[in-house]
């Protein structure tokens, strides 16, 4: 289990409820699941997308495709952080042309990662629409990008850090503010 300093603002039960609520909101807003593809932004967006897809699949009795998108090369700060960025392999296992892509990330802050993800999706096809999920919305947007589905809004100071831990990547489910 991960031991970290900071204030826990979401525990495993709250994360589970947020994932369930988001899954139901996605199905309701899209009047079903016919054209849905979930794409998690690497790293922690991927396990969240898989959890949401599993919840949707269990209630709708249909398998929902899930992909993973690395946005490293689409970042607008690549020149500044280039040597520190680790490029990972994206994997979108289905054709996304004319699909509703649900982009999933753990935290939305400035909006720059979501913008990079939108740029990255273009390489995989022409979607009919994109919707954005964030487990945590901490505010402080620099771009006019806002999530369609949010697990929890957590007001933060810019100097604070929001850390999402997930069982699949960190050994525990929780959200901390440091």
PyMOL commands that set and color helices and strands:
alter all, ss='L'
color gray80, all
select helices_A, chain A and resi 12-29+44-60+72-74+78-84+112-124+167-170
alter helices_A, ss='H'
color red, helices_A
select strands_A, chain A and resi 7-10+36-41+65-69+100-108+129-137+149-153+162-165+174-177
alter strands_A, ss='S'
color yellow, strands_A
deselect
rebuild
show_as cartoon
